[in-house]
Amino acid sequence: MELLRSILSILIGGALSLFQGQNPLFSLVPLSVVIGIGMLWVFARTSNQEAIRKVKSRLAAHLYEMRLFTDEPVLIWKAQWGLLTANARYIGMMLLPAIVMTVPMILLFAQLECFYASKPLQPGQVAILTVQLQRAQNGATAVLRVPDGMVVESPGVHVESSGQISWRVRAMRPLRGAMQLVLPGETVEKSVVAGAGPQYLSDRRVSSWMDLVWHPGESQLRSGRVNWIELSYPQSAVHGLGLDLHWLIWLLVLSMITALLLKRRLGVTF
């Protein structure tokens, strides 16, 4: 899992780095077109196109029956039953393409979340760094070290019952570096980014490989004490056409429009 995460982070982070500091739509539009075409390609090769055409024709036929035989209750009932069964078959034909696309889409969207969901800290902006220990440790000592260009503005606040420690930190200038959490017997790092957005960044570094699927921006923690470390980056919205929307809404809408516009040209039925 770590190897796959590392490869995807290098490829996707490297490609998106070309769009740092620009309106996110400049990268979301071509990315959505590519994803839309990719969805059509996968759908065409994992679905029975001829069977889909037949079941769609059957759906249309049952709808016509319901309009033609409005005075025949028995025929209307048969048409409704036929419509339900044809719909069930149609939904069943959609399952395999959906399952095939689910895993790569989850991995891709988790990577894109690192670029579009949050903004880097701005010079002078305050953030909270929170460390979740794997278990409550009474009297646990931890020291936070920050790179040049950052300052720690508060001592660590311990919540003994939950095993969390939090600091208030401030970025003083644009930077890309690592904060160090010094615990007895080990030192754990957490990346930090400040400057113009969007940039590829990680809000949380995790130790669980399951959590790594949703937070792939940094390598997996190899710590016997720390469960995760999180830096509270400000949330980001993508502005376009007078709207401020979550990046995933833009991507889904644009990719679906692409798929609808190109499905006939590529000979795909859905």
N, C-alpha and C positions, 0 to 999 in steps of 0.2 A: 504493500500500500504506500509506503514512504517513497519507494522508487517511482511509482506512477505519479504520485503527487509532485515530486520534484521535477519530473519531465514536463508535466502539464504546466507547472508554475513557470518554468524557464521559457517554454514555447509561448504560452498565452501572455505572461507578463512581459516578455520581450516584444511581442507583436503590439501589445497595447501601449507600450512605452513610447511608441511613435506618436501617440495622440495625447501625451501629457500636456496639461495646461490649456487644452482646447475644449470647446463645447463637446460634451459626451456624445451628442447626436452625430458628430462628424465620424465617429467610429461605430456607433450603434446602427446607423443606416446600412453601410456595407456589410456589417456583421449579420444583421437581420436578413439581408438578401441571401447571403451564403447559407445561413441556417435554414431559411425557407426552401432553398434549392436542395439542401441536404435532406430535409424532411421528405420532400417529394421523391428523391432518389431512394431513400430507405423504404418508404411506403410502397413504391412501385415494385421493389424486389422482395418484399416480405409479405405482400398481400396477393390474393387471387383476384386479379383485375377483371377477368371475365365473369367470375361469380359475383363480384360487386356490381358490375353492369346489369346482370340478370336480376339481382335482388332489388336494385333501384327501379328497374322497369316494372317489377312486380309491385313495388310500393306505389308507383304512379298508377298502375292498373287498378289497385284496390281503392285508391282515392277517387278515381273516375267512377268506379262502381257505386261508391257512396253518394256521388252527385247524381248519377243516372237513375238509381233505383230508390229514390226518396220515399216512394209509396209502398215499398216492399220490405216490411220489417225483417223477414227471414233473410233476404238477400243482403240487407244492410248489416245484420248481425254477422253473416258469413264474411262480408267484406271487412268488417272491423276485426274479426278474429284473424283473417288473413293478413291484415295490416300489422297486428301485434306480432304474429309469428315472423313476418318478413323483417320487422324492426329488430326483433331478437337476433335473427340471423345476421343482419347488417352490423349490429353492435358486436356480435361475436367475431365477425371478420375484421373489425377494427382492433381487436385485442392484441393480436400478434405484433403488428407494427408498433402499437403503443408500448408494449413490453420491451421490444427491441430498442426503441428510442429512449426509454426511461433512464437506464444507467448512464449512457454517455451524456444525456441532457443534465442529469443531476451533477455529474462531475464538471461539466462545462459551466453550468450556472453558478456553482460554488466558486469557481475561479473568477468568473465575471463579477461576482459579488465583491471580490477583493478590490476591483478597480472602480466600480460604479456606485457601490452602496454608501461609502463613507468618504469624507474629505480629509486631506491631511490637516494637521494643526496649522493655524496661522501664527505668525510671529506675535507674541504677546498673549496668545490664547492659553487658557487653563484647561487641563484634562485630569481625569482621575485614573490612576493605575491601581488595579485590584488584583491581588494574588489569592487564589483559592488553594489552601493546603489540603492534602488528601485526607487529613483528619485533624480535629481540633488539637492544638498543642499549647497547653498552658505555659505561658512564659516564653514562647518561641521568640527568638531574636532574629531580626532580618534587617539588613542594611541595603538601601537602594542607591545605586550609583548611576548617574545619567551622563550622556556624552556632552561635549562642549556645545554650547548653544541652548542648553536646557538647564533649568534649576528646579530643585525640590523645595516646595513652599510649605510643607507640613511634615511633621513626624508621622511615622506609620501608625494608623489607627487600627487596633486589633479588635476583632469581634470574636471573642473566644468560643461562643456557642456554635458559630458556623465555620470557624477556621479561616476567616478572611482577614487580610491586611490591606489597607488602602493608603495611598499617598496622593497629594495634590502636586502636580507638576506643571511647569509652564515652558513653552517653547519660546525662545528669545529671537531666533532667526531661522531661515530655511535650513533644513538638515535632513540627513538620512543616516541613522546609526542604530546603536543597540544600547538599551538600558540593562544594567546588571543587578540582579537580586542575589545578594550574598547571604546564604544561610549557613549554619554550622555544618561544615564538611562538604559543601557544594556551592556552586555559583550557577545561576540560571539566567539566560538572556531573553530579552523581549525587544523586537524591532520597534523603531519609532520613525515617523516621517512627518516633516513639517515643510510647508511651502505651498506653491500653486497646485491646484488639483485639475482634473483627476490624476491620481497616481495609484499604482498597484501597491496595496498595503494590507496589513493583517491586524485586525482589531483584537484577536484572541489567539494565543498559542496554547495548544492542548496536549495532554498526555495520552488520551484514549484514541485508539485508531478509529473508532466509530465517530468520535467528534471531529477527527481529522478530515472526514468526508465533507463536513460543513464549514470547516475552518482550515482551508489548505494553504493559507498564505505563508506559513512558516513550518519548519520541520517539527516533527513530533518531539515533545518533551521527554527526555529520558531522566526522570527524576523520581526519587523515592519519597519526596516530600510534597511536591507541587502538582496539583491537578490541572490548573490552567492559570494563565496570566492574561489580563484584559486591559487594554487602554481605550478610554472612552472617546474615540474620534467623533466629530460631529457628523450627523447623517446628511446624505446628499440626495437631491432630487434633480432630475434632468429637465431642463427648460427647453421648450420648443412649441411653436404655434400658439404662444401665449399661455401655455400650460406648464405646470411643474408636477411631473409624475415620477413614480418610481421607475427605475431603469428597466425592470422586468416587464412592466406594462408596455413601454415603448417597444421592447424587443419582441414580445409576443404579438402585438398588433402588427408591427411592420413585417415580421416573418410570415404571419398568416396572410397578409395582403399579398406578399410575394408569391406564396404558394397558390393562392386563388388565381392570380394573374397569369401564372406560368403553367398551371396544371394541364391545360389543353395543349399548349405548345410542346410540353414534355410527354404528352400522352398518358397522363395519370388520372384515374378516376377514384374519387372518394366521396 
